[in-house]
Amino acid sequence: MILEEFKDYNFNNSFNLLVGDFNCRSCNWGYDSDNYRGRRLSEFVVSNSLHVCNITDYGPTFVNPINSGFPDLTLINTSISNFIKNWGVLDKYIYFQIVTDNIPEADFFFKSKYGMGRFTNFVKKHIGSFKKKLKNISDKIYLNVFIKDLIDMIQRAAFKTLKKKPKKFAQRFSFWNEGLRNARNKVNKLFKLYTKSKSGQDSVGTVQSAGIAYRKAMADYKKLLLSTKRKAWEMYCLNYNERFGILFKIVFNKFGSNNSIAANPDNDPNLTIRDKILRIMEDFFPGQSLGEHLDYSPTVGPVDPLILEDLEIIFGNLKGGKAPGLDRIDYRMWRVVFNLDKDFILDLFNLCFKFNYFPLCLRNARIFFLLKDGKDPGLISSYRPVCLLPTLGKIVERLFLIKFNKWLDRNNILHQNQFGFLEGKSCDLAITQIVEIIKTRRPLEHLALISLDIKSAFDNMNWPVLFNILNTYGLPEFFTNFLFYYLDNRKVFYVNDIFNISRRCFRGCPQRSVIAPTLWNLYINSILRFNNESIYIQAFADDLALIIGGRTARDLEKNTNLALAKISIHLDSLKLSLSIHKCQAVVYRSISSQKFSRRNSTILNKKPTFKINNTSIKVTDSLKILGIYIDQKLSWTAHINSLHEKILTLTSNFNRIVKTEWSVDKVLIKTWYLTTIGKSLLYGASVWGGALTKIQADRLHSIQRVFLLKFTRGYRTTSTNVLNVLSGIPPLHITAEAEFKKFQIWVRRSNHFNNIIDSVPLDYNINIKNITSDIKLISPPEQLLNPDFEVYTDGSRMEDGVGLAVCTFQNSQNMDNFLFKLNEYNSVFQAELAAIQYAANWAASNNKRINIFSDSLSSIMALKSAHSSSKFVNSTKQILFSAKDLVGLSWVKAHVGIPGNELADHQAKLAITIGEKLEIPAPRSFLNRKIKAFILQTWNNYWNSYNSASGIRESGFGGLVDFWQTGALLDFILWDAVGCMFGEDHVQKIKNIPLSNSTVSRRIKDMPIDIEATINERIKKHPLFSIQVDESTDVSDLSILLVIARYLNINELEENLLLCYLLTKRCTGEDIFNVIQDYFCGNEIDWAKCCGVCTDGGKSMPGCYNILVHVVVSK
């Protein structure tokens, strides 16, 4: 009965201790024989990863004059069995000690990425009752209970249908083999013989011989172990092909940080781990202080209801892999619920908004503490609290933020100098603004640039002060009520395998919440109102930058101290304070005063004194703002010098994967440079990359050399310029200059670099945050019933230019063709979009119902995406929205004999020469091509001016450089050798042979992916398909499950391999169905379209196949 009660209990990944009289006989815990109960309990212990702590040598646990035995057992999880100390039997008692100084967090997540079919079925079975209950909810109390019940149902579905995975995965790298096992056993055997001979009466010679044999075997074992490890690691690295997998995380230290807490409050060595956590949480989440009581009485205010497009955008933008909150429900599970019944979820969220209510059950957060980089782990202040919030609550926050941001922008609440957490703002823009202010004011006055750090900013936001601010701005009741319920009665929980501790929050905004950044921007917004002609204040999240000037040094000191005092007082009114020891200042001498100084000095003779609350702040030669060092000469030398330490850190682990004799695939390493190392080194290059001196360029080149030597495995004497050419990576200073010019052209719309883009007008990004969801998310029906016209659109590019065509058909007769010619800088993507735009506009102007057919899937996907910020794309969306009841839009495959599509393709090519001229701004891809050409041209000029011996020898093999010349030196040497031995006629034959298989192997990997995607698309496109299931064996005698699909493709029956799966375990009909079900769910193939299942009927697996058919029918 006990085992029956425990059968549904989850013993894995948790702290479990079972103690009791089980009355079961088994040899495993001291008996000399087993019985049925003992065998059942033994199976239960093994299957649930439990460990029997009993020590049989300590004697029986039950003794009386008639009998004795071992019925009393102590069971604990295997993973934490070492916590049991000093187990023993004393008279009538069993005693032991649990030592838990360091508790491993054996937590788990649900495997929700694949195999969601059973979860979907469970939710579908139970969601009907919730839809009925939702209609009867009349107040927020019932709503909170309803949402809690809904979360409980989703949790049950997850526990019953989804597999679990631990937080920490075992490493896949393995080196152990049979040879090591035999060597280890030999060492153990010799050690036992040696120990036995020492403890016995053996002669000295025998003992010495046994010791020599043992030590020699141990030395041989260590050598074998080391060589095996090294060889296994080498093979693992050579065969590694994941772009951002385990090796990437090893090289760049991307593995999750250790969450163990080493803080020791008050240096008390007797504190238990629970006491430590309790003290830490008391420090981060203290009780309610005077002035923190939130006195607010909400009254329900009106709000516009959400529309389905709002939810489509939010759910479509949810990312997988995000850590869930206390309920363990991730975004994928809620997306499944939303797709099952969108109207139900819409009604639920609208009910929350109708009551102006954020549910109580979604306010509780799970907390953990991260150690800050470079901080003392023994101090509480060295840790950062991070909240894991319920995912459903985050979805509600995102929906709230849609309306909140619209109101803030419509009323122009946020100051223009707030650069944090805002669309269209960035660190580059913030730093550029600071530099331009300094350059503008510096000619006539001394300036001070001060970075101000607010102490524990997000954790100390005072709620009553926040609501006073909201009241000042005249925030509508709906927003104020919602924020009140969002903050009120909020708790955080620290949970591990043994205990959980909760604390109520009375201040601050939850870290990692969706609303918190916007609330902080509102909270700090008032300090930006101090901006005037003499004071410039800029905010980026919790970092403040202050620029203030003075005609003389004394004026500068006076003005700065007055401004600092004013800011400090205002922060006090916000219940905030500055970390004065972190505040720094840089002083700029006015240009007009430099001529009066000795040697035309750019710095003041005496540094001014700046104080905050009578405490001086440090005046330095450079300070760091938003990750960029700004020095007192605006020369960027300090920042460039800081990059050397950064490159050493980024490449410190490369020696593990790059050796003299072997290396990880060079294509992978180059990808890592372009995506990680290069991006990190070029951070802020949009600001500092525009005016580099020769010394700075050489410094950047030497910094890049650190990576290039590791990548090419070259000698230390190899020239850096040659390393650039061999690796195909342009010099860093050239790339930095290109980043600067790209930023100036695209973001700042500067005309100073029109020579790069030939003065071509460019498309630009718009702020899409406030575009209504029904316009932002355009999803017209694929086809309208009874249309007036069918319209085929196409765009085409040839050497002469770009053209587009719109062909109208009525009753299969071509009625009109509209041809347009674009400029050479326009893309085919723009031509396809322009054709759709023209067709939709034509339908709206003539009030005609049309079905548009386009062979450009990328254009259709761009229109259906809610995240495109291109002005041209959004103008097309606007036209489609205005004609939403008149236009159907669907994709057709190109060049498969569809008459309308073939005609549109032909007309688009004619449009290049005879079409009407149509002006469309150039896309961003045009700028990228021009910037790439600029880099290549500048690099070639730099390379051709390199006159060293190695450079001249290298340029003799090839005069021009390119981005993809990795391994080019080998090519050049081989061509030279063949030319000398066989003549120039044979050189061309060698040039046609690729010396690297990276491109070929990449194509081999990409081809099956593309074929699989095409087959799946065809299956989903047609109403019916059938499958044939078969079993085969490969050359290794491994069982392979084959699934072949039959379907119609343009009136022709096609048959293709759909699935090939290795059967490593059981092979029942249910197992085969689950494999196929997981594949169908992962590729969104509907079982309802499957009209037949065929099996081979052979002798190998006929029973399985018969069961499979029954399972398919029953499902």
ChimeraX attribute file (.defattr): number of C-alpha atoms within 10 A of each C-alpha:
attribute: neighborCount
match mode: 1-to-1
recipient: residues
	/A:1	5
	/A:2	8
	/A:3	11
	/A:4	8
	/A:5	8
	/A:6	11
	/A:7	11
	/A:8	10
	/A:9	10
	/A:10	11
	/A:11	18
	/A:12	19
	/A:13	19
	/A:14	18
	/A:15	21
	/A:16	17
	/A:17	15
	/A:18	11
	/A:19	12
	/A:20	10
	/A:21	12
	/A:22	15
	/A:23	13
	/A:24	21
	/A:25	22
	/A:26	21
	/A:27	14
	/A:28	15
	/A:29	22
	/A:30	18
	/A:31	17
	/A:32	9
	/A:33	10
	/A:34	14
	/A:35	12
	/A:36	11
	/A:37	13
	/A:38	21
	/A:39	16
	/A:40	13
	/A:41	17
	/A:42	20
	/A:43	10
	/A:44	15
	/A:45	18
	/A:46	12
	/A:47	11
	/A:48	15
	/A:49	15
	/A:50	23
	/A:51	17
	/A:52	18
	/A:53	20
	/A:54	22
	/A:55	15
	/A:56	15
	/A:57	9
	/A:58	11
	/A:59	16
	/A:60	18
	/A:61	22
	/A:62	16
	/A:63	13
	/A:64	7
	/A:65	5
	/A:66	5
	/A:67	7
	/A:68	12
	/A:69	17
	/A:70	21
	/A:71	19
	/A:72	19
	/A:73	20
	/A:74	21
	/A:75	19
	/A:76	23
	/A:77	22
	/A:78	18
	/A:79	16
	/A:80	18
	/A:81	18
	/A:82	13
	/A:83	16
	/A:84	16
	/A:85	13
	/A:86	9
	/A:87	15
	/A:88	18
	/A:89	17
	/A:90	10
	/A:91	8
	/A:92	9
	/A:93	11
	/A:94	15
	/A:95	12
	/A:96	15
	/A:97	11
	/A:98	12
	/A:99	12
	/A:100	15
	/A:101	11
	/A:102	12
	/A:103	16
	/A:104	15
	/A:105	18
	/A:106	16
	/A:107	17
	/A:108	16
	/A:109	18
	/A:110	19
	/A:111	18
	/A:112	21
	/A:113	12
	/A:114	14
	/A:115	21
	/A:116	20
	/A:117	18
	/A:118	17
	/A:119	22
	/A:120	18
	/A:121	14
	/A:122	17
	/A:123	20
	/A:124	14
	/A:125	10
	/A:126	14
	/A:127	17
	/A:128	12
	/A:129	9
	/A:130	15
	/A:131	16
	/A:132	11
	/A:133	12
	/A:134	17
	/A:135	11
	/A:136	10
	/A:137	15
	/A:138	11
	/A:139	13
	/A:140	18
	/A:141	12
	/A:142	14
	/A:143	23
	/A:144	19
	/A:145	15
	/A:146	18
	/A:147	19
	/A:148	16
	/A:149	13
	/A:150	16
	/A:151	20
	/A:152	14
	/A:153	17
	/A:154	23
	/A:155	16
	/A:156	15
	/A:157	19
	/A:158	24
	/A:159	16
	/A:160	13
	/A:161	20
	/A:162	20
	/A:163	13
	/A:164	16
	/A:165	14
	/A:166	15
	/A:167	14
	/A:168	12
	/A:169	7
	/A:170	7
	/A:171	7
	/A:172	8
	/A:173	12
	/A:174	10
	/A:175	15
	/A:176	12
	/A:177	10
	/A:178	8
	/A:179	13
	/A:180	16
	/A:181	12
	/A:182	12
	/A:183	18
	/A:184	18
	/A:185	12
	/A:186	16
	/A:187	21
	/A:188	15
	/A:189	13
	/A:190	21
	/A:191	19
	/A:192	14
	/A:193	17
	/A:194	22
	/A:195	15
	/A:196	14
	/A:197	19
	/A:198	17
	/A:199	10
	/A:200	10
	/A:201	10
	/A:202	11
	/A:203	10
	/A:204	11
	/A:205	9
	/A:206	14
	/A:207	20
	/A:208	14
	/A:209	13
	/A:210	21
	/A:211	19
	/A:212	14
	/A:213	17
	/A:214	22
	/A:215	16
	/A:216	14
	/A:217	19
	/A:218	19
	/A:219	13
	/A:220	15
	/A:221	20
	/A:222	15
	/A:223	12
	/A:224	15
	/A:225	19
	/A:226	13
	/A:227	12
	/A:228	17
	/A:229	16
	/A:230	13
	/A:231	13
	/A:232	16
	/A:233	17
	/A:234	20
	/A:235	14
	/A:236	18
	/A:237	19
	/A:238	14
	/A:239	11
	/A:240	15
	/A:241	14
	/A:242	10
	/A:243	13
	/A:244	11
	/A:245	10
	/A:246	15
	/A:247	20
	/A:248	17
	/A:249	12
	/A:250	14
	/A:251	18
	/A:252	17
	/A:253	14
	/A:254	11
	/A:255	12
	/A:256	9
	/A:257	9
	/A:258	9
	/A:259	12
	/A:260	15
	/A:261	21
	/A:262	16
	/A:263	21
	/A:264	21
	/A:265	17
	/A:266	9
	/A:267	10
	/A:268	9
	/A:269	8
	/A:270	9
	/A:271	15
	/A:272	15
	/A:273	17
	/A:274	15
	/A:275	13
	/A:276	19
	/A:277	20
	/A:278	16
	/A:279	19
	/A:280	22
	/A:281	22
	/A:282	14
	/A:283	13
	/A:284	18
	/A:285	21
	/A:286	15
	/A:287	14
	/A:288	12
	/A:289	9
	/A:290	6
	/A:291	11
	/A:292	14
	/A:293	13
	/A:294	17
	/A:295	10
	/A:296	11
	/A:297	8
	/A:298	15
	/A:299	11
	/A:300	16
	/A:301	16
	/A:302	13
	/A:303	16
	/A:304	10
	/A:305	13
	/A:306	19
	/A:307	14
	/A:308	15
	/A:309	19
	/A:310	19
	/A:311	21
	/A:312	18
	/A:313	18
	/A:314	17
	/A:315	19
	/A:316	12
	/A:317	12
	/A:318	16
	/A:319	10
	/A:320	12
	/A:321	13
	/A:322	12
	/A:323	15
	/A:324	19
	/A:325	20
	/A:326	19
	/A:327	18
	/A:328	20
	/A:329	22
	/A:330	23
	/A:331	23
	/A:332	21
	/A:333	23
	/A:334	19
	/A:335	16
	/A:336	18
	/A:337	19
	/A:338	17
	/A:339	13
	/A:340	16
	/A:341	14
	/A:342	16
	/A:343	13
	/A:344	18
	/A:345	18
	/A:346	18
	/A:347	18
	/A:348	18
	/A:349	19
	/A:350	19
	/A:351	21
	/A:352	18
	/A:353	25
	/A:354	18
	/A:355	20
	/A:356	25
	/A:357	25
	/A:358	26
	/A:359	21
	/A:360	22
	/A:361	15
	/A:362	23
	/A:363	20
	/A:364	24
	/A:365	25
	/A:366	20
	/A:367	23
	/A:368	19
	/A:369	20
	/A:370	17
	/A:371	23
	/A:372	12
	/A:373	9
	/A:374	7
	/A:375	11
	/A:376	14
	/A:377	18
	/A:378	15
	/A:379	17
	/A:380	21
	/A:381	16
	/A:382	16
	/A:383	22
	/A:384	15
	/A:385	16
	/A:386	16
	/A:387	20
	/A:388	22
	/A:389	26
	/A:390	25
	/A:391	24
	/A:392	19
	/A:393	21
	/A:394	18
	/A:395	19
	/A:396	20
	/A:397	19
	/A:398	18
	/A:399	19
	/A:400	20
	/A:401	16
	/A:402	18
	/A:403	16
	/A:404	18
	/A:405	16
	/A:406	15
	/A:407	16
	/A:408	15
	/A:409	12
	/A:410	10
	/A:411	10
	/A:412	10
	/A:413	15
	/A:414	18
	/A:415	18
	/A:416	12
	/A:417	18
	/A:418	21
	/A:419	20
	/A:420	20
	/A:421	15
	/A:422	16
	/A:423	11
	/A:424	13
	/A:425	15
	/A:426	14
	/A:427	19
	/A:428	18
	/A:429	18
	/A:430	21
	/A:431	22
	/A:432	16
	/A:433	15
	/A:434	18
	/A:435	16
	/A:436	11
	/A:437	15
	/A:438	22
	/A:439	15
	/A:440	10
	/A:441	17
	/A:442	19
	/A:443	15
	/A:444	16
	/A:445	23
	/A:446	27
	/A:447	28
	/A:448	26
	/A:449	27
	/A:450	25
	/A:451	22
	/A:452	24
	/A:453	19
	/A:454	19
	/A:455	15
	/A:456	17
	/A:457	19
	/A:458	20
	/A:459	18
	/A:460	19
	/A:461	21
	/A:462	21
	/A:463	24
	/A:464	17
	/A:465	17
	/A:466	18
	/A:467	19
	/A:468	12
	/A:469	18
	/A:470	17
	/A:471	13
	/A:472	9
	/A:473	13
	/A:474	10
	/A:475	16
	/A:476	15
	/A:477	17
	/A:478	22
	/A:479	21
	/A:480	21
	/A:481	22
	/A:482	22
	/A:483	19
	/A:484	21
	/A:485	17
	/A:486	20
	/A:487	20
	/A:488	17
	/A:489	13
	/A:490	19
	/A:491	18
	/A:492	23
	/A:493	19
	/A:494	19
	/A:495	16
	/A:496	15
	/A:497	14
	/A:498	12
	/A:499	9
	/A:500	13
	/A:501	14
	/A:502	18
	/A:503	18
	/A:504	17
	/A:505	21
	/A:506	24
	/A:507	24
	/A:508	18
	/A:509	22
	/A:510	24
	/A:511	19
	/A:512	13
	/A:513	18
	/A:514	18
	/A:515	19
	/A:516	17
	/A:517	20
	/A:518	18
	/A:519	17
	/A:520	20
	/A:521	22
	/A:522	19
	/A:523	20
	/A:524	25
	/A:525	18
	/A:526	16
	/A:527	18
	/A:528	20
	/A:529	12
	/A:530	14
	/A:531	15
	/A:532	9
	/A:533	8
	/A:534	13
	/A:535	15
	/A:536	19
	/A:537	22
	/A:538	24
	/A:539	22
	/A:540	20
	/A:541	18
	/A:542	17
	/A:543	15
	/A:544	20
	/A:545	22
	/A:546	21
	/A:547	24
	/A:548	25
	/A:549	29
	/A:550	21
	/A:551	14
	/A:552	16
	/A:553	21
	/A:554	13
	/A:555	15
	/A:556	22
	/A:557	21
	/A:558	17
	/A:559	19
	/A:560	27
	/A:561	19
	/A:562	15
	/A:563	18
	/A:564	19
	/A:565	16
	/A:566	15
	/A:567	21
	/A:568	17
	/A:569	15
	/A:570	16
	/A:571	17
	/A:572	12
	/A:573	11
	/A:574	21
	/A:575	15
	/A:576	21
	/A:577	19
	/A:578	19
	/A:579	13
	/A:580	18
	/A:581	12
	/A:582	13
	/A:583	20
	/A:584	23
	/A:585	23
	/A:586	21
	/A:587	27
	/A:588	22
	/A:589	26
	/A:590	25
	/A:591	19
	/A:592	12
	/A:593	18
	/A:594	16
	/A:595	12
	/A:596	10
	/A:597	12
	/A:598	9
	/A:599	8
	/A:600	11
	/A:601	14
	/A:602	18
	/A:603	18
	/A:604	16
	/A:605	11
	/A:606	7
	/A:607	13
	/A:608	17
	/A:609	17
	/A:610	23
	/A:611	17
	/A:612	20
	/A:613	12
	/A:614	9
	/A:615	11
	/A:616	14
	/A:617	18
	/A:618	18
	/A:619	19
	/A:620	13
	/A:621	17
	/A:622	22
	/A:623	22
	/A:624	14
	/A:625	19
	/A:626	14
	/A:627	12
	/A:628	22
	/A:629	20
	/A:630	23
	/A:631	20
	/A:632	21
	/A:633	15
	/A:634	15
	/A:635	15
	/A:636	20
	/A:637	19
	/A:638	18
	/A:639	19
	/A:640	20
	/A:641	15
	/A:642	14
	/A:643	19
	/A:644	17
	/A:645	10
	/A:646	15
	/A:647	19
	/A:648	13
	/A:649	12
	/A:650	18
	/A:651	17
	/A:652	14
	/A:653	14
	/A:654	19
	/A:655	12
	/A:656	15
	/A:657	20
	/A:658	20
	/A:659	14
	/A:660	10
	/A:661	7
	/A:662	13
	/A:663	21
	/A:664	22
	/A:665	16
	/A:666	16
	/A:667	16
	/A:668	17
	/A:669	19
	/A:670	19
	/A:671	14
	/A:672	18
	/A:673	20
	/A:674	13
	/A:675	11
	/A:676	14
	/A:677	19
	/A:678	20
	/A:679	13
	/A:680	15
	/A:681	22
	/A:682	20
	/A:683	18
	/A:684	23
	/A:685	21
	/A:686	23
	/A:687	25
	/A:688	27
	/A:689	23
	/A:690	17
	/A:691	14
	/A:692	18
	/A:693	12
	/A:694	10
	/A:695	10
	/A:696	17
	/A:697	19
	/A:698	15
	/A:699	19
	/A:700	22
	/A:701	19
	/A:702	16
	/A:703	22
	/A:704	25
	/A:705	22
	/A:706	16
	/A:707	21
	/A:708	21
	/A:709	19
	/A:710	19
	/A:711	22
	/A:712	18
	/A:713	16
	/A:714	14
	/A:715	10
	/A:716	10
	/A:717	7
	/A:718	12
	/A:719	16
	/A:720	19
	/A:721	21
	/A:722	20
	/A:723	24
	/A:724	26
	/A:725	27
	/A:726	23
	/A:727	23
	/A:728	18
	/A:729	24
	/A:730	22
	/A:731	25
	/A:732	23
	/A:733	24
	/A:734	22
	/A:735	23
	/A:736	27
	/A:737	23
	/A:738	22
	/A:739	23
	/A:740	20
	/A:741	23
	/A:742	21
	/A:743	18
	/A:744	18
	/A:745	19
	/A:746	15
	/A:747	15
	/A:748	11
	/A:749	14
	/A:750	13
	/A:751	10
	/A:752	11
	/A:753	14
	/A:754	13
	/A:755	9
	/A:756	16
	/A:757	19
	/A:758	9
	/A:759	11
	/A:760	14
	/A:761	14
	/A:762	18
	/A:763	18
	/A:764	16
	/A:765	16
	/A:766	14
	/A:767	12
	/A:768	18
	/A:769	17
	/A:770	14
	/A:771	14
	/A:772	14
	/A:773	21
	/A:774	18
	/A:775	19
	/A:776	25
	/A:777	22
	/A:778	23
	/A:779	20
	/A:780	19
	/A:781	14
	/A:782	13
	/A:783	16
	/A:784	18
	/A:785	9
	/A:786	9
	/A:787	15
	/A:788	18
	/A:789	22
	/A:790	24
	/A:791	29
	/A:792	27
	/A:793	33
	/A:794	31
	/A:795	34
	/A:796	24
	/A:797	19
	/A:798	11
	/A:799	7
	/A:800	11
	/A:801	19
	/A:802	27
	/A:803	37
	/A:804	34
	/A:805	33
	/A:806	29
	/A:807	27
	/A:808	24
	/A:809	18
	/A:810	14
	/A:811	9
	/A:812	11
	/A:813	11
	/A:814	15
	/A:815	13
	/A:816	12
	/A:817	17
	/A:818	19
	/A:819	25
	/A:820	25
	/A:821	25
	/A:822	26
	/A:823	17
	/A:824	15
	/A:825	19
	/A:826	22
	/A:827	23
	/A:828	21
	/A:829	19
	/A:830	22
	/A:831	28
	/A:832	26
	/A:833	27
	/A:834	27
	/A:835	28
	/A:836	30
	/A:837	22
	/A:838	18
	/A:839	26
	/A:840	29
	/A:841	18
	/A:842	14
	/A:843	21
	/A:844	20
	/A:845	10
	/A:846	8
	/A:847	13
	/A:848	17
	/A:849	22
	/A:850	28
	/A:851	28
	/A:852	26
	/A:853	24
	/A:854	27
	/A:855	21
	/A:856	21
	/A:857	15
	/A:858	13
	/A:859	21
	/A:860	19
	/A:861	13
	/A:862	19
	/A:863	23
	/A:864	17
	/A:865	17
	/A:866	23
	/A:867	15
	/A:868	18
	/A:869	16
	/A:870	17
	/A:871	17
	/A:872	22
	/A:873	19
	/A:874	23
	/A:875	12
	/A:876	20
	/A:877	26
	/A:878	17
	/A:879	18
	/A:880	28
	/A:881	20
	/A:882	14
	/A:883	21
	/A:884	18
	/A:885	16
	/A:886	21
	/A:887	28
	/A:888	24
	/A:889	20
	/A:890	16
	/A:891	16
	/A:892	15
	/A:893	13
	/A:894	14
	/A:895	11
	/A:896	10
	/A:897	11
	/A:898	12
	/A:899	12
	/A:900	21
	/A:901	23
	/A:902	17
	/A:903	19
	/A:904	27
	/A:905	25
	/A:906	16
	/A:907	26
	/A:908	32
	/A:909	24
	/A:910	19
	/A:911	24
	/A:912	27
	/A:913	16
	/A:914	14
	/A:915	20
	/A:916	15
	/A:917	15
	/A:918	14
	/A:919	12
	/A:920	18
	/A:921	17
	/A:922	21
	/A:923	20
	/A:924	17
	/A:925	12
	/A:926	17
	/A:927	20
	/A:928	13
	/A:929	12
	/A:930	17
	/A:931	19
	/A:932	15
	/A:933	13
	/A:934	18
	/A:935	22
	/A:936	19
	/A:937	15
	/A:938	18
	/A:939	25
	/A:940	18
	/A:941	13
	/A:942	13
	/A:943	21
	/A:944	15
	/A:945	11
	/A:946	15
	/A:947	11
	/A:948	11
	/A:949	10
	/A:950	14
	/A:951	18
	/A:952	16
	/A:953	12
	/A:954	18
	/A:955	18
	/A:956	11
	/A:957	15
	/A:958	11
	/A:959	11
	/A:960	15
	/A:961	22
	/A:962	18
	/A:963	16
	/A:964	13
	/A:965	15
	/A:966	22
	/A:967	16
	/A:968	18
	/A:969	17
	/A:970	12
	/A:971	18
	/A:972	15
	/A:973	13
	/A:974	15
	/A:975	20
	/A:976	15
	/A:977	13
	/A:978	17
	/A:979	16
	/A:980	11
	/A:981	9
	/A:982	10
	/A:983	13
	/A:984	13
	/A:985	10
	/A:986	13
	/A:987	17
	/A:988	13
	/A:989	11
	/A:990	15
	/A:991	13
	/A:992	8
	/A:993	9
	/A:994	11
	/A:995	12
	/A:996	10
	/A:997	9
	/A:998	14
	/A:999	11
	/A:1000	11
	/A:1001	11
	/A:1002	10
	/A:1003	12
	/A:1004	11
	/A:1005	11
	/A:1006	11
	/A:1007	12
	/A:1008	11
	/A:1009	11
	/A:1010	11
	/A:1011	13
	/A:1012	14
	/A:1013	13
	/A:1014	11
	/A:1015	19
	/A:1016	17
	/A:1017	14
	/A:1018	16
	/A:1019	22
	/A:1020	16
	/A:1021	13
	/A:1022	13
	/A:1023	14
	/A:1024	17
	/A:1025	20
	/A:1026	17
	/A:1027	21
	/A:1028	17
	/A:1029	19
	/A:1030	19
	/A:1031	19
	/A:1032	13
	/A:1033	12
	/A:1034	9
	/A:1035	6
	/A:1036	6
	/A:1037	8
	/A:1038	12
	/A:1039	17
	/A:1040	17
	/A:1041	19
	/A:1042	18
	/A:1043	20
	/A:1044	16
	/A:1045	21
	/A:1046	19
	/A:1047	23
	/A:1048	16
	/A:1049	14
	/A:1050	12
	/A:1051	7
	/A:1052	8
	/A:1053	10
	/A:1054	13
	/A:1055	16
	/A:1056	14
	/A:1057	14
	/A:1058	18
	/A:1059	17
	/A:1060	15
	/A:1061	14
	/A:1062	14
	/A:1063	16
	/A:1064	9
	/A:1065	8
	/A:1066	9
	/A:1067	14
	/A:1068	16
	/A:1069	20
	/A:1070	17
	/A:1071	15
	/A:1072	20
	/A:1073	19
	/A:1074	17
	/A:1075	15
	/A:1076	19
	/A:1077	21
	/A:1078	16
	/A:1079	17
	/A:1080	17
	/A:1081	15
	/A:1082	14
	/A:1083	14
	/A:1084	12
	/A:1085	17
	/A:1086	14
	/A:1087	15
	/A:1088	10
	/A:1089	14
	/A:1090	18
	/A:1091	11
	/A:1092	14
	/A:1093	17
	/A:1094	14
	/A:1095	18
	/A:1096	13
	/A:1097	14
	/A:1098	11
	/A:1099	7
	/A:1100	12
	/A:1101	16
	/A:1102	14
	/A:1103	13
	/A:1104	19
	/A:1105	26
	/A:1106	14
	/A:1107	16
	/A:1108	22
	/A:1109	18
	/A:1110	13
	/A:1111	15
	/A:1112	16
	/A:1113	10
	/A:1114	7
	/A:1115	10
